[in-house]
Amino acid sequence: MALTLSELTTLRDELTRARLGGVREIRDQNGESIQYKSDAEMAAALAHVERAIAQFQRTQPNTIVFATTKGL
């Protein structure tokens, strides 16, 4: 299941609020519940979401520069 950038951003915001508020259980819009056993698990989930967002925001290079010689 691939998430969109807006869904990932919303998930990151919810995870951050829950982590800073001391909440260890999150219920998503589908009604599914996720319970974290420790702050380290929550930090790992937050880092994973941050990496996924960074991949969406990475831009592809639009200019390629060739360095060539005549071989002399």
TIRO-2110 file (N, C-alpha, C; in Angstrom, 1 decimal):
// TIRO-2110
0.8, -1.2, 0.0, N, 1, A
0.0, 0.0, 0.0, CA, 1, A
0.9, 1.2, 0.0, C, 1, A
0.8, 2.0, -1.0, N, 2, A
1.6, 3.2, -1.2, CA, 2, A
0.8, 4.4, -0.6, C, 2, A
1.4, 5.2, 0.2, N, 3, A
0.8, 6.4, 0.7, CA, 3, A
1.2, 7.6, -0.1, C, 3, A
0.3, 8.6, -0.1, N, 4, A
0.6, 9.8, -0.8, CA, 4, A
1.4, 10.7, 0.2, C, 4, A
2.0, 11.8, -0.4, N, 5, A
2.7, 12.7, 0.4, CA, 5, A
1.9, 13.4, 1.5, C, 5, A
0.6, 13.7, 1.2, N, 6, A
-0.2, 14.3, 2.2, CA, 6, A
-0.6, 13.3, 3.3, C, 6, A
-0.8, 12.1, 2.9, N, 7, A
-1.1, 11.1, 4.0, CA, 7, A
0.1, 10.9, 4.9, C, 7, A
1.3, 10.8, 4.3, N, 8, A
2.5, 10.7, 5.1, CA, 8, A
2.7, 11.9, 6.0, C, 8, A
2.5, 13.1, 5.5, N, 9, A
2.6, 14.3, 6.4, CA, 9, A
1.6, 14.2, 7.5, C, 9, A
0.4, 13.8, 7.2, N, 10, A
-0.6, 13.7, 8.3, CA, 10, A
-0.2, 12.7, 9.3, C, 10, A
0.3, 11.6, 8.9, N, 11, A
0.7, 10.5, 9.8, CA, 11, A
1.9, 11.0, 10.6, C, 11, A
2.8, 11.7, 10.0, N, 12, A
4.0, 12.3, 10.8, CA, 12, A
3.5, 13.2, 11.9, C, 12, A
2.5, 14.1, 11.5, N, 13, A
2.0, 15.0, 12.5, CA, 13, A
1.3, 14.3, 13.7, C, 13, A
0.5, 13.3, 13.3, N, 14, A
-0.2, 12.5, 14.4, CA, 14, A
0.8, 11.8, 15.3, C, 14, A
1.8, 11.2, 14.7, N, 15, A
2.8, 10.5, 15.5, CA, 15, A
3.6, 11.5, 16.4, C, 15, A
3.9, 12.6, 15.9, N, 16, A
4.6, 13.6, 16.7, CA, 16, A
3.8, 14.1, 17.8, C, 16, A
2.5, 14.4, 17.6, N, 17, A
1.6, 14.8, 18.7, CA, 17, A
1.5, 13.7, 19.7, C, 17, A
1.3, 12.5, 19.3, N, 18, A
1.1, 11.4, 20.2, CA, 18, A
2.4, 11.1, 21.0, C, 18, A
3.6, 11.2, 20.4, N, 19, A
4.8, 11.0, 21.1, CA, 19, A
5.1, 12.1, 22.1, C, 19, A
4.9, 13.3, 21.7, N, 20, A
5.1, 14.5, 22.6, CA, 20, A
4.0, 14.5, 23.7, C, 20, A
2.9, 14.0, 23.5, N, 21, A
1.8, 13.9, 24.5, CA, 21, A
1.8, 12.7, 25.4, C, 21, A
2.8, 11.8, 25.1, N, 22, A
2.9, 10.6, 26.0, CA, 22, A
1.9, 9.5, 25.6, C, 22, A
1.2, 9.7, 24.5, N, 23, A
0.2, 8.6, 24.1, CA, 23, A
0.9, 7.5, 23.4, C, 23, A
0.5, 6.3, 23.8, N, 24, A
1.2, 5.1, 23.2, CA, 24, A
0.3, 4.3, 22.2, C, 24, A
-0.9, 4.8, 22.0, N, 25, A
-1.8, 4.1, 21.1, CA, 25, A
-2.4, 5.1, 20.1, C, 25, A
-2.4, 4.8, 18.8, N, 26, A
-2.9, 5.6, 17.8, CA, 26, A
-4.0, 4.9, 17.0, C, 26, A
-5.1, 5.5, 16.7, N, 27, A
-6.2, 4.9, 15.9, CA, 27, A
-6.3, 5.7, 14.6, C, 27, A
-6.1, 5.0, 13.5, N, 28, A
-6.1, 5.8, 12.2, CA, 28, A
-7.6, 5.9, 11.7, C, 28, A
-7.7, 6.5, 10.5, N, 29, A
-9.0, 6.8, 10.0, CA, 29, A
-9.8, 5.6, 9.6, C, 29, A
-9.1, 4.4, 9.4, N, 30, A
-9.8, 3.2, 9.1, CA, 30, A
-10.3, 2.5, 10.3, C, 30, A
-10.0, 3.0, 11.5, N, 31, A
-10.4, 2.4, 12.7, CA, 31, A
-9.4, 1.4, 13.3, C, 31, A
-8.2, 1.2, 12.6, N, 32, A
-7.2, 0.3, 13.1, CA, 32, A
-6.4, 1.0, 14.2, C, 32, A
-6.0, 0.2, 15.1, N, 33, A
-5.2, 0.7, 16.3, CA, 33, A
-3.8, 0.2, 16.3, C, 33, A
-2.9, 1.1, 16.6, N, 34, A
-1.5, 0.7, 16.7, CA, 34, A
-1.0, 1.1, 18.1, C, 34, A
-0.5, 0.1, 18.8, N, 35, A
0.0, 0.4, 20.2, CA, 35, A
1.5, 0.2, 20.2, C, 35, A
2.2, 1.2, 20.7, N, 36, A
3.7, 1.2, 20.8, CA, 36, A
4.1, 0.8, 22.2, C, 36, A
5.1, -0.1, 22.3, N, 37, A
5.5, -0.5, 23.6, CA, 37, A
6.5, 0.4, 24.3, C, 37, A
7.2, 1.2, 23.5, N, 38, A
8.2, 2.1, 24.0, CA, 38, A
8.4, 3.3, 23.2, C, 38, A
9.0, 4.3, 23.7, N, 39, A
9.3, 5.5, 23.0, CA, 39, A
10.3, 5.3, 21.9, C, 39, A
11.1, 4.3, 22.0, N, 40, A
12.1, 3.9, 20.9, CA, 40, A
11.3, 3.4, 19.7, C, 40, A
10.3, 2.6, 19.9, N, 41, A
9.5, 2.1, 18.8, CA, 41, A
8.8, 3.3, 18.1, C, 41, A
8.3, 4.2, 18.9, N, 42, A
7.6, 5.4, 18.3, CA, 42, A
8.6, 6.2, 17.5, C, 42, A
9.8, 6.4, 18.1, N, 43, A
10.9, 7.2, 17.4, CA, 43, A
11.3, 6.5, 16.1, C, 43, A
11.3, 5.2, 16.1, N, 44, A
11.7, 4.5, 14.8, CA, 44, A
10.6, 4.6, 13.8, C, 44, A
9.4, 4.6, 14.2, N, 45, A
8.2, 4.8, 13.2, CA, 45, A
8.3, 6.2, 12.7, C, 45, A
8.5, 7.1, 13.5, N, 46, A
8.6, 8.5, 13.1, CA, 46, A
9.8, 8.7, 12.1, C, 46, A
10.9, 8.1, 12.4, N, 47, A
12.1, 8.2, 11.5, CA, 47, A
11.7, 7.6, 10.1, C, 47, A
11.0, 6.5, 10.1, N, 48, A
10.6, 5.8, 8.9, CA, 48, A
9.7, 6.7, 8.1, C, 48, A
8.8, 7.4, 8.7, N, 49, A
7.9, 8.3, 8.0, CA, 49, A
8.7, 9.5, 7.4, C, 49, A
9.6, 10.0, 8.2, N, 50, A
10.4, 11.1, 7.8, CA, 50, A
11.2, 10.7, 6.5, C, 50, A
11.8, 9.5, 6.5, N, 51, A
12.5, 9.0, 5.3, CA, 51, A
11.6, 8.9, 4.1, C, 51, A
10.4, 8.4, 4.3, N, 52, A
9.5, 8.3, 3.2, CA, 52, A
9.1, 9.6, 2.6, C, 52, A
8.9, 10.6, 3.5, N, 53, A
8.6, 12.0, 3.1, CA, 53, A
9.8, 12.6, 2.3, C, 53, A
11.0, 12.3, 2.8, N, 54, A
12.2, 12.8, 2.1, CA, 54, A
12.4, 12.2, 0.7, C, 54, A
12.0, 11.0, 0.5, N, 55, A
12.0, 10.4, -0.8, CA, 55, A
11.1, 11.0, -1.8, C, 55, A
9.9, 11.4, -1.3, N, 56, A
8.9, 12.1, -2.1, CA, 56, A
9.4, 13.5, -2.5, C, 56, A
10.2, 14.2, -1.6, N, 57, A
10.6, 15.5, -1.9, CA, 57, A
11.9, 15.6, -2.6, C, 57, A
12.6, 14.5, -2.8, N, 58, A
13.8, 14.5, -3.6, CA, 58, A
13.6, 14.8, -5.0, C, 58, A
14.4, 15.7, -5.6, N, 59, A
14.2, 16.1, -7.0, CA, 59, A
15.2, 15.4, -7.8, C, 59, A
14.9, 15.1, -9.0, N, 60, A
15.8, 14.4, -10.0, CA, 60, A
16.6, 15.5, -10.7, C, 60, A
17.9, 15.3, -10.9, N, 61, A
18.7, 16.3, -11.6, CA, 61, A
18.1, 16.5, -13.0, C, 61, A
18.1, 17.8, -13.4, N, 62, A
17.6, 18.1, -14.8, CA, 62, A
18.7, 18.5, -15.7, C, 62, A
19.9, 18.5, -15.3, N, 63, A
21.1, 18.8, -16.1, CA, 63, A
22.2, 17.8, -15.9, C, 63, A
22.7, 17.3, -17.0, N, 64, A
23.8, 16.3, -16.9, CA, 64, A
25.0, 17.0, -17.7, C, 64, A
26.1, 17.0, -17.0, N, 65, A
27.3, 17.7, -17.6, CA, 65, A
28.3, 16.6, -17.9, C, 65, A
28.7, 16.5, -19.2, N, 66, A
29.7, 15.5, -19.6, CA, 66, A
31.1, 16.1, -19.6, C, 66, A
32.1, 15.4, -19.1, N, 67, A
33.5, 15.8, -19.1, CA, 67, A
34.2, 14.8, -20.1, C, 67, A
34.5, 15.3, -21.2, N, 68, A
35.2, 14.4, -22.2, CA, 68, A
36.5, 14.9, -22.6, C, 68, A
37.4, 14.0, -23.1, N, 69, A
38.7, 14.4, -23.6, CA, 69, A
38.9, 13.7, -24.9, C, 69, A
40.0, 14.1, -25.7, N, 70, A
40.3, 13.4, -26.9, CA, 70, A
41.2, 12.2, -26.7, C, 70, A
41.7, 12.1, -25.5, N, 71, A
42.5, 10.9, -25.2, CA, 71, A
44.0, 11.2, -25.5, C, 71, A
44.4, 12.4, -25.7, N, 72, A
45.8, 12.7, -26.1, CA, 72, A
46.7, 12.9, -24.9, C, 72, A
END
